[in-house]
Amino acid sequence: METKQILGLLTGVLFGFALHRAGFSRCGIVMRGLAFKDFTMLKVMLTAITVGMVGAAVLATFFPEYANLKVKPLYVWGVVLGGLIFGVGMSIAGYCPGTALVGLGGGVRDGLLTVLGGLTGALVFILVYPAIEPVLMKPMDLGKVTLHEVLGVPYLAAALVMAALFAGIIAWLNRLESRTS
């Protein structure tokens, strides 16, 4: 196993452990978030996205030999339909993929069922992809676009601006929660 793989595995295990300790192994935290009663899950996701985004931008900018970024094409209709299916599945299960794995690791039966459902959905997608590609993928294929390229700014600058925006949203959610409690 390569060093990058070991570091990735270690990072994933540590992140999963932190999520478990924070109570994300049960579906209630996701369900309360979907009902706009608890923003913990949203704040954790925004924080994780921010750290990953800035980390990837720093690596790509200063250590490109360690950055292996593979931008995928933007299939608009595929993203819209996939997002709807994902959202419905998440609201039914009460888990997102990461918290389902945390639940599975913590021995929660719902986590196992959610992981099996996700794997089944992935298998179905693989099987129907040849039929849906011409309908959902090709008509609105915008290619491999990135925010920093669209804006014409350096990758790190775009990541830092987005990080500041996400930090502002998290601060606003904290104030919102403190007013309602």
C-alpha positions in Angstrom: 0.0 0.0 0.0 1.3 3.4 -0.9 1.9 6.2 1.6 -1.0 8.3 0.1 -3.3 5.4 0.5 -2.3 4.8 4.1 -2.7 8.5 4.9 -6.1 8.5 3.2 -7.2 5.5 5.2 -5.9 7.0 8.4 -7.6 10.3 7.7 -10.9 8.5 7.0 -10.7 6.4 10.2 -10.0 9.5 12.3 -12.8 11.5 10.7 -15.2 8.6 11.2 -14.1 8.3 14.8 -14.7 12.0 15.4 -18.2 11.8 13.8 -19.0 8.8 16.0 -17.9 10.6 19.1 -20.0 13.6 18.1 -23.1 11.4 17.8 -23.4 11.1 14.1 -23.8 7.3 14.2 -27.6 7.7 14.8 -29.9 9.1 12.2 -31.6 11.7 14.5 -29.0 14.4 13.9 -29.6 14.2 10.1 -33.4 14.1 10.6 -33.4 17.2 12.8 -31.2 18.9 10.2 -33.6 18.1 7.4 -36.4 19.5 9.6 -34.4 22.7 10.1 -34.3 22.1 13.9 -30.6 21.4 14.3 -27.9 22.7 12.0 -25.0 20.6 13.4 -24.9 18.3 10.4 -24.9 21.3 7.9 -22.1 23.0 9.9 -20.0 19.9 9.9 -20.5 19.3 6.2 -19.6 22.9 5.4 -16.5 22.7 7.6 -15.4 19.5 6.0 -15.9 20.9 2.5 -14.0 24.0 3.4 -11.1 22.2 4.9 -10.9 19.8 1.9 -11.3 22.6 -0.6 -8.6 24.8 0.9 -6.3 21.9 1.5 -6.7 20.7 -2.1 -6.1 24.3 -3.3 -2.9 24.7 -1.2 -1.6 21.4 -2.4 -2.3 22.2 -6.0 -0.8 25.6 -5.7 2.4 24.9 -3.6 2.9 21.1 -3.9 1.4 20.1 -7.3 3.2 16.7 -7.2 0.9 15.8 -4.2 -2.3 17.1 -5.8 -4.1 14.6 -8.0 -7.3 16.5 -8.9 -9.6 14.8 -11.4 -12.3 17.2 -12.5 -15.4 15.4 -13.8 -17.7 16.7 -16.5 -20.7 18.7 -15.3 -23.8 16.8 -16.5 -26.6 19.2 -15.4 -29.6 16.9 -15.8 -27.7 14.0 -14.2 -26.7 16.2 -11.3 -30.3 17.5 -10.8 -31.8 14.0 -10.9 -29.0 12.4 -8.9 -29.4 15.2 -6.3 -33.1 14.6 -6.0 -32.7 10.8 -5.6 -29.9 11.4 -3.1 -32.0 13.8 -1.1 -35.0 11.6 -1.0 -32.9 8.6 0.0 -31.2 10.7 2.7 -34.5 11.9 4.1 -35.9 8.4 4.2 -32.9 6.8 5.7 -31.9 9.7 8.0 -28.3 9.2 7.0 -25.9 10.7 4.5 -23.3 8.3 3.1 -20.6 9.3 5.7 -22.9 9.0 8.7 -24.3 5.7 7.4 -20.8 4.3 7.5 -20.3 5.7 10.9 -23.5 4.1 12.0 -22.4 0.8 10.4 -19.1 1.0 12.2 -20.9 1.7 15.5 -23.1 -1.4 15.0 -26.4 0.5 14.3 -28.7 -1.6 12.1 -30.1 1.4 10.2 -26.5 2.2 9.1 -26.1 -1.3 7.6 -29.5 -1.0 5.8 -28.5 2.5 4.5 -25.1 1.3 3.2 -26.8 -1.7 1.5 -29.3 0.6 -0.1 -26.6 2.9 -1.3 -24.6 0.0 -2.8 -27.8 -1.3 -4.4 -28.5 2.2 -5.9 -25.0 2.4 -7.2 -25.4 -1.1 -8.9 -28.7 0.0 -10.5 -27.0 3.2 -11.8 -24.2 1.2 -13.3 -26.7 -1.1 -15.0 -28.9 1.6 -16.4 -26.2 4.1 -17.3 -26.0 3.1 -21.0 -29.7 3.8 -21.4 -29.7 7.1 -19.5 -26.5 8.5 -20.8 -27.9 9.9 -24.0 -30.9 11.4 -22.1 -29.5 12.7 -18.9 -25.8 13.1 -19.5 -25.1 14.3 -23.1 -27.8 16.9 -23.6 -26.5 19.3 -20.9 -22.8 18.3 -20.7 -21.0 21.5 -19.7 -17.6 19.7 -19.7 -14.9 19.9 -17.0 -15.7 23.3 -15.5 -14.3 24.7 -12.2 -15.3 27.8 -10.3 -11.9 29.4 -10.5 -11.6 28.9 -14.2 -15.1 30.3 -14.8 -14.2 33.4 -12.7 -10.7 33.6 -14.2 -9.0 33.7 -10.8 -6.3 31.4 -9.2 -7.6 28.2 -7.6 -6.4 29.2 -4.1 -8.0 32.6 -4.3 -11.4 31.1 -5.2 -11.0 28.5 -2.5 -10.3 31.2 0.1 -13.3 33.3 -0.9 -15.6 30.2 -0.8 -14.1 29.4 2.6 -14.9 32.8 3.9 -18.4 32.5 2.5 -18.9 29.2 4.3 -17.4 30.5 7.5 -20.0 33.4 7.3 -22.8 30.9 6.8 -21.6 28.8 9.8 -21.4 31.9 12.0 -25.0 32.9 10.8 -26.2 29.4 11.7 -24.6 29.6 15.1 -26.4 32.9 15.8 -29.7 31.5 14.5 -29.4 28.5 16.8 -28.5 30.6 19.8 -31.6 32.8 19.3 -33.9 29.7 19.1 -32.6 27.9 22.1 
